[in-house]
């Protein structure tokens, strides 16, 4: 029972870290990467589809993305969807491909993004603390659990949470460095 609780805790902690990294990847850092357009939804034959299901996205250079729809008649719809996604990007229709230049970021915008990263990191840590609380409650609810084993299990829970906190801090520091890099 104890191991199941620790395994659940570990999955929850890794889920918090993964969610933090996904949210950080959505932040535009002035450098082109294909995941910038992950949130774009395209009207494809009457249904909203992710851009990745109707086109390929290539990084041409550090400041330029190339979007090539699989069907040529989808170019205007993809162009319109990128504009409607409100990402601060202005696509350029070139006939069969769409070029999406990534504008340079200002110093003020970089500082704002660093604050966002710190906020996301704190949210991830709160999630970890919530998982810790749940694991501690489940451990205490076990009947006939020796006091020494309970203390050892609680210590193990705290060690897992502390290690994940350090990983979140490191991921946040890496993202801040990437954002502040000119």
N, C-alpha and C positions, 0 to 999 in steps of 0.2 A: 504493500500500500504506500509506504514511504517513497519508494522509487518511482511509482506512478505519479505521485504529487510532484516530485522533483523533475520528472520528464515533462509534465504539463507546464511547470514553471519555465523550464528551459525553452520549450516551444513558444510560450507566450513572450518571453524576453527576446528571443530571436525575431519573433513577429514584430515587436516594437522597433527593433533595430532596422528590419527590412522596410517597415513603413516609413521610418525616418529617412532612410536612404532614397526611397522612391519619391518622397516629397522634395528632398534636396535636388534630385535629378530634374524635377520640374522647373527649378529656378534657372532663369536665363543668366548665364555668367558672361555673356559677350563672346562666347566661343560656340561654334556650331557643333551640335551633336544631334543625332537622329531622334532621340527621345524628347526633344523640344516639341515635336509635333504629335506626341502620343495622345494628347487630349483632343486632337482635331477629329471631328465627326463629319462624314461626307454623306450627302443624300445620294444613295446608290439604289436606283430603281425603286424609289419610294420608301426606303428604310434607311435609318441612320446607321452607318457603318464606320468603324475606326479607319483612319487614313491608311494604316498598315495593311488593311484588307483590300484596298483598291489601288494602291500605288506603292512604289518603292522609294525610300528616302535615302539619299547618299550625301555624305559630307564631301563636298568638292574641295574646299579649303577651310581654314579655321573660321572664316566669316561668311561661308556660303553653303547653303543646303540646296540640293537638287531633288525635286519630287517628280517622278515619272509615273503617271497613271498607267495602268495596264491596258486601259481602253482609251483611245485618243479622244473620243467624244466626252470623256469625264474630266478633261483638263479644266474647262470653265467651272464645273461644280467643285473641283478640288481647290481651285484658286479662290472661289467664293467662300468655301469652308475655312480656309486658312485665315482669310480676312475676318470672318465672323467669329473665329475662336478667341479673338481679343488678346492675342499674345504680344502685341506691339510689333508685329512683323508685317512687312509689306511685300507680298509675293509679286513676281514679275513673270507673266505668261509669255513663253517663247514658242508657242505653237504646240509641240508635243511634250515639252517639259516645262516645269515651273521652277524658277530660281527664287530662293528665299534668302536675301542678304540679312545677316545678323548685325544690327547696328552696334557701334562701340558704346560701352557704358560710361556714364559720368561718375565722378567720385562720390557724389551724393547718393546716386542709385546703388553704388557698391556698399556704402555704409548702411543703407536701408536693407539690402539683402543680407548683410551680416547679422542685423537685428532679427530678421526673419529666421535665419538659420539657428540663432541662439534660442529663439522661441520654439522652433520645431524640436530642438534638442531637449529643451525643458519638458515639452509635452511627452516626448519619448521616455524621459526619466520618470515622469509622473505615471505613465503606463506601467513601467517596470515596478514602481513602488506599489501600484495597485495589484499587480501579479504577486508581489511579495506578500502583501496583506492576505490575499486569498489563500496562498500556499500555507502561511502561518496558521490561518484559521482552520484549514483542512487538517493540518498536522495536530493541532490541539483537539480536534474533534475525534481523533482516533481513540477508541476505547482500549484499555490495557496496553498503553504505550509507555514503556518505562521512562522515567524522568530524565535519565542520562541520555537515552537515545533521542528523546524529544529535543534536548538542548543541542545535541550534535546535529540533528536534522535542521534545526533553526539556524545554526551556525552555517551549515552548508547552503541554505537558502540565501542567507545574507551574503555569502561569498559569491554566489552566482549573480545576485543583483549588483553587487559592487563591481564585478568583472564586466558586466554588461554596461554599467554606467561609464566605465573607463573606455569601452569600445565606442559608445555613443559620443563621448567627449572627443575621442580621436577622430571619428568621422566628421564631427562638427568643425574641428580645427582644420582638417584637410579641406573641407568645403569653403571655409572662411579664407584660407590661403588661396584657393582657386579663384574665389570671387575678387579678392584684393589684388591679384596678379594683373599687371597691366600689359 
